[in-house]
Amino acid sequence: MTIFVDMDEVIADAFGAHLDLYNEEFRAQLKREDCYGREAWQCVPEEHQQSIKDHTWRDGFFKNLLVIPDSQEVLFELSKKHEVYIASAAMEFPQSLREKSDWLDEFFPFIPWQNRILCGNKHVLKGDVLIDDRSKNLGPFEGRSIMFTSPHNTNVTLFERADTWKDIADKLL
């Protein structure tokens, strides 16, 4: 089986980083549950929205993301049995290419550079499974689409869903 796995909000906690940066910058207390069904920037006063949108352009943003719980262990097991590729739309933020590659080296060294696809549009992916948090990526995929739960997608019901990496293990191992 060929499995493609997104990075942000699937194995790397970008949403949490947005909240942490926002809360630090504005001395706020924004929580994940405050954002269900919305992007983080949609949950703050209009005058603060651009600050959140600009987080992903900051040097170091992608390098410092926390690992989503259990993703390392489950992906390690999946990589023993299947072809696992990391597929991230990194071209949207060109400075993220190096940071994402370094982050993968540190936290997912068992996925070789040859199995990392840092791309622009994921519609080119052809395989059996795509695990992603975005409808725009899952919709065009011709294989099995699994939506990984993130606060912004809690109201989406179009795809098979996984709330945790233990759910992914139950589905694919």
C-alpha positions, 0 to 999 in steps of 0.5 A: 500500500502507498500511504501519503501523510500530510505534515501540518495538523497531522504529524506536526501541531501547527494549530497549537503553535498558532494558539501559543504564539497568539496567546503570548503576543496578545496575552490572551487565553485562546484554546482549541475548543474555542476554534471548533469549525474555524481557523485560528485567525477567525477566532480573534478580533479583526485587528489581530487576524493578520498577526495569526496569518503571518505566523507561517511566514516567520523563520522558525515557525515550522522548525519548532512545531510539536509532534502530534501524539503517537504519530511517530510510533504508528508511522514507524510501524506503517513504514515497516509494512507499506510505502509511507510518504510525507506530502506537505504543501510546503511551496506556499511558504518557501522558507518552510522547505528547509525547516520541514526537512530538518524537522522530519530528520529530527522526529521521523528519521525512519522516513528517508528524504526520498519519501518526502514530497514537499510540493505545491498542489497535492492533486498529483499524488497517486496512491492508496491512502491520503491522511490529511486535515484539509478537504481541498487535498482529500477531495481530489484524491482518488484513493482512500481519504482519511481526514485527520481531526483538527479544530478547523475541520470538526464540522466536515462530514464528507470523509472518513475521519481519524481523531488520533493516531491510534485511530489510524493504527486501528484502520491501517495496521 
